[in-house]
Amino acid sequence: MTKEEIEAFVATMIEAGSNVQAIGTTGYVVVEPVDPTDREAYRRIELVSSAFGERDHLKDEIIAYLHQLGRVVEIPEEPDTDRA
C-alpha cells in the first residue's frame, strides 16, 4: 500500500463494515465490524485488508488521517503517581 492509497483504504474499510478507528496516537484497529453480529463483515474486512496489502510502514499516516476524520478513541493519560 502507498501513502496515496490511505484515503481509499479507510473508505473501503468503512464500506466493508469496519469500525476503523485510531487508538490515541499509538495505533489503529480495522478488524471489528460496526455490527459485531455481521459475520459477512469480517470476511469483507479481511478481503479489503488483503487487497491493500502491507501497510505497517504507513501506520503514523493512517492514524493521522483517522484523526482528521474524527475516527479516534482517545486514551486517557495515567496520572503521575511517582512519589520520588
Secondary structure, DSSP 8 states (H G I E B T S, - for coil): --GGGHHHHHHHHHHHTB--EEETTTEEE-SSBSSTT-HHHHHHHHHHHHHH---GGGHHHHHHHHHHHT-EE-----------
